[in-house]
Amino acid sequence: MDKRIGCILSVTKDKYRDPYFMSIYAGVEARLMEKGYSIAFLKTYYEVQEPETLRAILEAPPAGIILMEQLSPSLYRSLRARIPACVGIDTRTPDIDIVGYDHFDAGMHLANHLIKKGHQKIAFLGGSIFGPKGAVSRRYLGFAAAMHIASLPVRPEWVLDCQWDEILCIDLVKKLMAQPDPPTAICAASDLMAMAALSALYSIGIRVPEQVAVIGLSNIQLSQFSSPPLTTYAVPTEAIGQVAADFLDERLRGCALPPRKLYLPITKVVRASV
């Protein structure tokens, strides 16, 4: 049996510098190596779209592939035609096994923690909140649902789409806090966005959490060293990678179950930013 596995990462910058996805990949790689597999390639979505890169993959396709990115329909069909064993991580593809965490539930948890702390004026900070063809971030939808249940308004001018760009995030948070009636809390859809918010607040002299509370999501290693240390919800990234590798191994060994979807639980990590 061919023991080569390919991975496609979801990153917008240098693929080896994103702490969230590299932690997932670490889980994938360690579990695959335990089972005797090797990594045939590690590419970003943007790299796989390049004709020469795609041609090279399809000419010598690996036994299986792990997707950490939602591919375009045409690219997905091209890969699946040559690589039938496929597992997704936080993708929305219905015909393959999916491993991840519940983004809607996470958004509700973030908002509810701030609401329970007494905050009513809460901003949401995310990336690609309003995607193509009407797709809306489920983390944002969870946040909005929690606010609605608590009878709190979701003010459009407090919903910031940073496109997962920390520099843009800093600029938008500064503009947010310059509004006549700024929020008292910021709910960020990732720790990197939350830490960018902390940097922006520090640069304009706003104290955290005394004046503005900030909560993140993922619990990357750096979040404990931010100033102040970041309150967040930990996503079990390595475990997600390990389960994805297990699912792929089972498919390669002949598992014929219908496509499975497994959400792993997130865990609150209380620090000093809320």
Salt bridges, closest charged atoms under 4 A:
ASP2 OD2 - ARG4 NH2 3.16
GLU34 OE1 - ARG31 NE 3.28
GLU47 OE1 - LYS15 NZ 3.33
ASP90 OD2 - HIS103 NE2 3.35
ASP95 OD2 - ARG80 NH1 3.43
ASP97 OD2 - ARG251 NE 2.72
ASP97 OD2 - ARG260 NH2 2.93
ASP105 OD2 - HIS109 NE2 3.17
GLU157 OE2 - ARG155 NE 2.99
GLU166 OE1 - LYS13 NZ 2.71
ASP171 OD2 - LYS175 NZ 3.23
ASP181 OD1 - LYS121 NZ 2.63
ASP181 OD2 - ARG155 NH1 3.06
ASP246 OD2 - ARG31 NH1 2.63
ASP246 OD1 - LYS35 NZ 3.52
ASP249 OD2 - LYS35 NZ 3.70
ASP249 OD1 - ARG253 NE 2.93
GLU250 OE1 - ARG260 NH1 2.67
